[in-house]
Amino acid sequence: MYGMVMAADGNLYCVTYPDCALWRVDPATGAGERVAKLGEGELYGRGIATEGNDIVVCTTSPGGVYHYDISSGALTDITPGDRSAFIAVGIRDGKVWATYGPRVVEFTLTGEVLRRWQLAGSQIDTMGVLEDGSVAVWMRPTGHVHRLAPDAEEFEDLGTPAAEQEGRALILEADGQLGGLAGNGLLWSWSAAGFDTDDLNLSDLVGSTVVQHLCVMPNGMVATSGTDVHIHRRPRSGERAVRVPFAGTPMRLAYGDGALWAATYPRTEVYRIQPRQLAHRADRRHRQRPVPPIRHALRRGPECHGDRHRTVVDSGRRCRHGGRSGQP
């Protein structure tokens, strides 16, 4: 599985490899249904995003952008121009944003191009279409972060928090600052004063790991995933994170339906982490709750989107695709 979001109808929507299909999964029962095949010959669904009844998915081989209408079940190819390897996609106010190479394109749900940009670098690793109306991208190999402010016409180069590192995620933190996570474990936020960074390898990470994703939560808290999932009360505060251990690598995180969802690799599984109130001790361990399995073996998932208005602070028992469950 290469992507997963929680949509407004309360279901999880996942995009899979190598069939490049869109699946709908009931989070209560784990029942899955393939609702669409994403284009002839497509293999990799690289990114997925949702707003209201709209789901947009980008693919990389041969590459395109597709719109799925939850209400009607209709799938439409809305690729903005020539096909290419689209890496990231987002949607806000009915407008779609997608990246390919060093380029960003804004277009409508019918595929009409509104604006295009080409930035300095070779490959955009990740993009954030953020709640404050801004759009941010992270470029490789320069490591520079570029931000398009609301109502601006051009992206501003903010500099680099982690040169020559892969950008894993871009978020808007609870205090309104732009935040990000690099593959080497560098967690950062940006303000007019510059980048404020925290190396997770010095405190929270266990063993050799490549950090994968970042999910923002209220009150300054964020979750990061690598070898395990870590819940940070406040990044760069010095407090230890709450650790939720995993047997596989949790590639991406998303919040919805009262739980945190994690897609793992290489075991190609989806887990539900059940929230509870944050313990006063950050290293406190909790009992796990069983959850129904999510069936249908979907593949690795590296693109999920969180919800900054809810809190996830503890773990529930996890279940893999196919029905087996076990303690983290």
C-alpha positions as CSV (number, residue, x, y, z in Angstrom):
1,M,0.0,0.0,0.0
2,Y,1.4,3.4,-1.0
3,G,-1.1,5.8,0.5
4,M,-4.0,6.1,3.0
5,V,-6.4,8.8,4.2
6,M,-9.4,9.0,6.4
7,A,-12.2,10.6,4.4
8,A,-15.3,12.6,5.4
9,D,-17.5,9.5,5.1
10,G,-15.6,7.9,8.0
11,N,-13.9,5.3,5.8
12,L,-10.2,4.7,5.1
13,Y,-9.2,5.0,1.5
14,C,-6.0,3.3,0.4
15,V,-4.1,3.1,-2.8
16,T,-2.2,-0.1,-3.6
17,Y,0.8,-1.5,-5.5
18,P,1.3,-3.2,-8.0
19,D,-2.4,-3.0,-9.2
20,C,-2.6,0.7,-8.5
21,A,-6.2,0.5,-7.2
22,L,-8.2,2.6,-4.8
23,W,-9.7,0.6,-1.8
24,R,-12.3,1.6,0.7
25,V,-11.8,0.1,4.1
26,D,-14.4,0.2,7.0
27,P,-12.3,1.0,10.1
28,A,-14.9,-0.7,12.4
29,T,-15.0,-4.1,10.7
30,G,-11.9,-4.1,8.5
31,A,-14.0,-5.0,5.4
32,G,-12.3,-3.7,2.3
33,E,-13.7,-3.1,-1.2
34,R,-11.8,-2.1,-4.3
35,V,-13.7,0.9,-5.7
36,A,-11.5,2.0,-8.6
37,K,-8.5,1.0,-10.8
38,L,-6.3,4.1,-11.4
39,G,-5.6,4.2,-15.1
40,E,-4.4,1.6,-17.6
41,G,-0.9,0.4,-17.0
42,E,-0.4,2.4,-13.8
43,L,1.6,0.7,-11.0
44,Y,2.4,3.1,-8.2
45,G,-0.1,5.3,-6.5
46,R,2.4,7.7,-4.8
47,G,0.2,10.2,-3.0
48,I,-3.4,10.6,-1.8
49,A,-5.4,13.5,-0.3
50,T,-9.0,14.2,0.5
51,E,-11.4,17.1,1.1
52,G,-15.1,16.6,1.6
53,N,-16.4,14.0,-0.9
54,D,-13.3,14.4,-3.1
55,I,-10.3,12.1,-3.2
56,V,-7.3,12.9,-5.4
57,V,-4.5,10.4,-6.1
58,C,-1.2,10.9,-7.9
59,T,0.8,8.1,-9.6
60,T,4.3,7.7,-10.8
61,S,4.4,4.9,-13.5
62,P,3.6,6.2,-16.1
63,G,2.2,9.0,-13.9
64,G,-1.0,11.0,-13.6
65,V,-3.6,12.5,-11.2
66,Y,-7.0,11.0,-10.6
67,H,-10.2,12.3,-8.9
68,Y,-12.6,10.0,-7.1
69,D,-16.0,11.3,-6.2
70,I,-17.1,9.5,-3.0
71,S,-20.8,10.4,-3.6
72,S,-21.1,9.1,-7.1
73,G,-18.3,6.6,-7.2
74,A,-17.0,8.1,-10.4
75,L,-13.2,8.1,-11.2
76,T,-11.9,10.9,-13.5
77,D,-8.4,11.3,-15.0
78,I,-7.5,15.0,-14.2
79,T,-3.8,14.9,-15.2
80,P,-2.7,18.5,-15.8
81,G,-1.0,18.2,-19.2
82,D,1.7,15.6,-20.0
83,R,2.0,12.5,-17.9
84,S,4.9,12.5,-15.5
85,A,6.0,10.9,-12.2
86,F,3.8,12.8,-9.8
87,I,5.2,12.5,-6.2
88,A,2.9,14.5,-4.0
89,V,-0.7,15.7,-4.2
90,G,-3.0,17.9,-2.0
91,I,-6.4,19.5,-2.2
92,R,-7.8,22.7,-0.6
93,D,-11.0,24.7,-1.4
94,G,-11.6,22.5,-4.5
95,K,-8.2,23.2,-6.0
96,V,-5.6,20.4,-6.5
97,W,-1.9,20.8,-6.1
98,A,0.6,18.2,-7.4
99,T,4.4,18.0,-7.8
100,Y,6.6,16.3,-10.4
101,G,10.4,16.7,-10.6
102,P,11.1,20.3,-9.3
103,R,7.7,21.6,-10.5
104,V,4.5,22.5,-8.7
105,V,1.2,22.8,-10.5
106,E,-2.2,24.1,-9.3
107,F,-5.3,23.0,-11.1
108,T,-9.0,22.4,-10.9
109,L,-10.9,19.1,-10.3
110,T,-11.5,19.0,-14.1
111,G,-7.8,19.2,-14.9
112,E,-7.7,22.9,-15.9
113,V,-4.3,24.3,-15.1
114,L,-4.3,27.5,-13.0
115,R,-0.6,28.0,-12.2
116,R,2.8,26.3,-12.6
117,W,6.1,26.9,-10.9
118,Q,9.6,25.4,-11.5
119,L,11.9,25.7,-8.5
120,A,15.7,25.3,-8.1
121,G,16.6,21.6,-7.6
122,S,16.0,18.3,-9.1
123,Q,13.2,16.6,-7.1
124,I,10.5,17.7,-4.7
125,D,10.4,15.0,-1.9
126,T,7.2,16.1,-0.2
127,M,4.6,18.8,-0.1
128,G,2.3,20.3,2.5
129,V,-1.0,22.0,1.5
130,L,-1.5,23.6,4.9
131,E,-4.4,24.8,6.9
132,D,-3.3,28.5,6.9
133,G,-3.7,28.7,3.2
134,S,0.0,28.3,2.4
135,V,1.8,25.5,0.4
136,A,5.3,24.3,1.2
137,V,7.6,21.9,-0.7
138,W,11.0,20.4,0.3
139,M,13.6,20.1,-2.5
140,R,16.3,17.5,-3.1
141,P,19.4,17.6,-3.3
142,T,19.5,21.2,-2.0
143,G,17.5,20.5,1.1
144,H,15.8,23.9,0.7
145,V,12.2,24.5,1.8
146,H,10.1,26.7,-0.4
147,R,6.8,28.3,0.8
148,L,4.0,29.9,-1.1
149,A,2.2,32.3,1.3
150,P,-1.6,32.7,1.0
151,D,-2.4,35.1,-1.9
152,A,1.3,35.1,-3.0
153,E,2.3,34.6,-6.6
154,E,5.8,33.1,-6.1
155,F,7.4,30.6,-3.7
156,E,9.8,32.0,-1.1
157,D,13.1,30.1,-0.5
158,L,13.3,29.7,3.3
159,G,16.7,28.0,3.3
160,T,17.6,24.5,4.4
161,P,17.2,22.8,7.8
162,A,18.9,19.6,6.6
163,A,21.1,19.7,3.5
164,E,21.1,16.7,1.2
165,Q,18.5,14.9,3.3
166,E,15.2,13.5,2.1
167,G,12.2,15.5,3.2
168,R,9.7,13.2,4.9
169,A,6.8,15.5,5.8
170,L,5.8,19.1,6.1
171,I,3.1,20.3,8.6
172,L,1.6,23.3,10.2
173,E,2.3,23.1,14.0
174,A,-0.4,24.0,16.6
175,D,1.3,27.4,17.1
176,G,1.1,28.2,13.4
177,Q,4.7,27.6,12.6
178,L,5.8,25.5,9.6
179,G,7.3,22.2,10.7
180,G,9.1,19.3,9.0
181,L,10.9,16.0,9.5
182,A,14.0,14.8,7.6
183,G,14.9,11.2,7.0
184,N,18.0,11.5,9.2
185,G,15.8,12.2,12.3
186,L,16.0,16.0,12.3
187,L,12.7,17.6,13.5
188,W,12.4,21.3,12.8
189,S,10.1,24.3,12.8
190,W,10.5,27.6,10.9
191,S,9.8,31.1,11.9
192,A,11.0,34.5,10.7
193,A,14.0,34.0,13.0
194,G,15.0,30.8,11.0
195,F,15.0,27.1,11.7
196,D,14.7,25.6,15.2
197,T,15.9,22.0,15.1
198,D,15.9,18.9,17.3
199,D,17.9,15.7,16.5
200,L,15.6,12.8,17.5
201,N,18.6,10.4,17.4
202,L,19.9,12.0,20.6
203,S,16.8,11.3,22.6
204,D,13.9,9.3,21.2
205,L,14.9,6.9,18.5
206,V,15.7,3.3,19.3
207,G,18.4,1.5,17.3
208,S,19.3,2.2,13.7
209,T,16.4,3.7,11.9
210,V,15.4,6.0,9.1
211,V,12.6,8.3,10.3
212,Q,9.6,8.2,8.0
213,H,6.7,10.5,8.8
214,L,5.2,13.2,11.0
215,C,1.6,13.8,12.2
216,V,0.6,17.0,13.9
217,M,-1.6,17.2,16.9
218,P,-3.0,20.0,19.1
219,N,-1.3,21.6,22.1
220,G,2.0,21.5,20.4
221,M,2.2,17.7,20.2
222,V,3.3,15.7,17.2
223,A,3.8,12.0,16.4
224,T,6.8,10.7,14.5
225,S,7.4,7.3,13.0
226,G,10.6,5.3,12.3
227,T,11.4,2.0,14.0
228,D,8.5,2.8,16.4
229,V,5.9,5.6,16.8
230,H,6.8,8.4,19.2
231,I,4.3,10.9,20.6
232,H,6.1,14.2,21.4
233,R,4.3,16.5,24.0
234,R,6.3,19.4,22.6
235,P,9.1,19.2,20.0
236,R,12.4,20.6,21.2
237,S,11.1,20.8,24.8
238,G,13.6,18.2,26.2
239,E,10.8,15.9,27.4
240,R,11.0,12.3,26.4
241,A,8.4,11.1,23.9
242,V,5.8,8.4,24.6
243,R,7.0,5.4,22.6
244,V,4.6,2.9,20.9
245,P,6.7,-0.1,19.8
246,F,6.2,-1.9,16.4
247,A,7.5,-5.1,15.0
248,G,7.5,-3.6,11.5
249,T,8.4,-0.1,10.4
250,P,5.5,2.4,10.6
251,M,6.0,4.2,7.3
252,R,3.2,6.8,7.6
253,L,0.7,8.1,10.1
254,A,-2.8,9.5,9.8
255,Y,-5.6,10.4,12.3
256,G,-9.3,9.7,12.0
257,D,-12.2,8.0,13.5
258,G,-10.8,8.6,17.0
259,A,-7.6,6.7,16.4
260,L,-4.1,7.0,14.9
261,W,-3.5,4.8,11.9
262,A,-0.1,3.5,10.9
263,A,1.0,1.9,7.6
264,T,4.0,-0.4,8.1
265,Y,6.8,-1.8,5.9
266,P,8.0,-4.4,4.9
267,R,5.1,-6.3,6.6
268,T,2.6,-4.3,4.5
269,E,0.1,-3.9,7.3
270,V,-2.2,-1.2,8.7
271,Y,-2.6,-0.7,12.5
272,R,-5.0,1.2,14.6
273,I,-3.4,2.9,17.7
274,Q,-6.2,3.6,20.1
275,P,-6.0,7.0,21.9
276,R,-6.2,7.5,25.6
277,Q,-5.4,10.4,27.9
278,L,-1.8,11.3,28.0
279,A,0.0,9.9,31.0
280,H,1.8,12.2,33.4
281,R,4.9,10.1,32.9
282,A,6.1,10.2,29.3
283,D,7.5,6.6,29.5
284,R,4.4,5.1,31.0
285,R,3.3,1.8,29.3
286,H,-0.4,1.0,28.9
287,R,-2.5,-2.1,28.3
288,Q,-3.6,-2.7,24.7
289,R,-7.1,-3.1,23.3
290,P,-7.9,-5.5,20.5
291,V,-9.4,-4.1,17.3
292,P,-11.0,-5.9,14.3
293,P,-8.6,-6.9,11.6
294,I,-8.5,-4.9,8.3
295,R,-8.7,-7.5,5.6
296,H,-7.3,-7.6,2.1
297,A,-3.5,-7.6,1.9
298,L,-2.8,-4.0,0.7
299,R,0.8,-2.9,0.2
300,R,3.2,-0.5,1.7
301,G,1.9,3.0,2.5
302,P,4.1,6.1,2.5
303,E,1.6,8.9,2.3
304,C,-0.9,9.7,4.9
305,H,-2.4,12.9,6.3
306,G,-3.1,13.8,9.9
307,D,-5.6,16.0,11.7
308,R,-4.1,18.7,13.9
309,H,-7.4,19.2,15.8
310,R,-7.3,15.9,17.6
311,T,-5.0,14.2,20.1
312,V,-3.3,10.7,19.9
313,V,-1.3,9.8,22.9
314,D,-1.3,6.0,23.5
315,S,-1.5,2.7,21.7
316,G,-4.1,0.1,21.2
317,R,-3.6,-3.5,20.1
318,R,-2.7,-3.7,16.4
319,C,-4.1,-6.0,13.7
320,R,-2.6,-6.8,10.4
321,H,-4.3,-7.2,7.0
322,G,-5.5,-10.7,6.7
323,G,-6.8,-11.0,10.3
324,R,-3.9,-11.8,12.6
325,S,-3.3,-9.6,15.6
326,G,-0.6,-9.3,18.2
327,Q,0.9,-7.1,20.8
328,P,3.3,-4.4,19.8
